[in-house]
Structure formats: structure tokens, C-alpha cells
């Protein structure tokens, strides 16, 4: 396989891996955070109450997973185009709807499902494009 094709294949594989990490940590983090906050009930919105909520195990797990999401998202944005990363990771909205329905007992209306179908179509279209628009260097270049 020519060097440029290997570079493109490596970039696509790396991007897909970190996109999956980003999506799963985002969905799991938001789901855990929601579950924890709902189980706490109406705690109010004062800073002290919200800081206190951080000590609930589900809330803490949600925050930790969202920190993982932040790092994965930062990694993706360091080499892939924003116009690629955001649409591709939008599949998280689809997974979040299923998590809401099956794990949190939410009712997802037909209108929301229609929107989810549109999101899935968009993710599919963008996912078929290269992650970065600029040509890949044949050798590693130092950061500017």
C-alpha cells in the first residue's frame, strides 16, 4: 500500500476510534448525570446545592465520563476538521435518545424519532468523507 494511502487509512482508523470514545463517554456521562440529578430530586440551583450534588455517585460518574468526553473531543479536534467531528459525533444524539427511552424511561415522540432519522442520515453522509480537508503530509511535521 502506498505511503499516502497508509496515512489516510491510519487517520481514518484513529478518528473512528476516538469518535466512538467521544460518543460513548458523552452518552454515558449525560445519562448518568441525568439519572443522578433526577434521583436527588429538586435540590435547587444554588452553587452550594449543585456542588453538593457532585458527591452523589451517579452525578460524580457522569461528570467523570464527561471529562473523558472532553479529552476525546479535544483529541479529535487536534487533527480532524470541525466540520467533520461535529456531524459525525452527532450520532450521540441518536444513542442518547435510546438511552433516555430504555434506561431512563423517557417517552420519545414520533417527531423526535423523525429528527433522529434525519440526524442518522447526516452522520452517514459526513462519515463517508475524509476527516481532514488538507492534504496529509508524507512525513510528520512539527507543530506550528
ABEGO torsion letter per residue (X at the ends): XBAAAAAAAAAAAAAAAAAAAAAAAAAAAAAAAAAAAAAAEBAEABAAAAAAAAABAAAAAAAAAAAAAAAAAAAAAAABBAAAAAAAAAAAAAAAAAAAAAAAGBBBBAAAAAAAAAAAAAAAAAAABBABABBBBABBBBBX
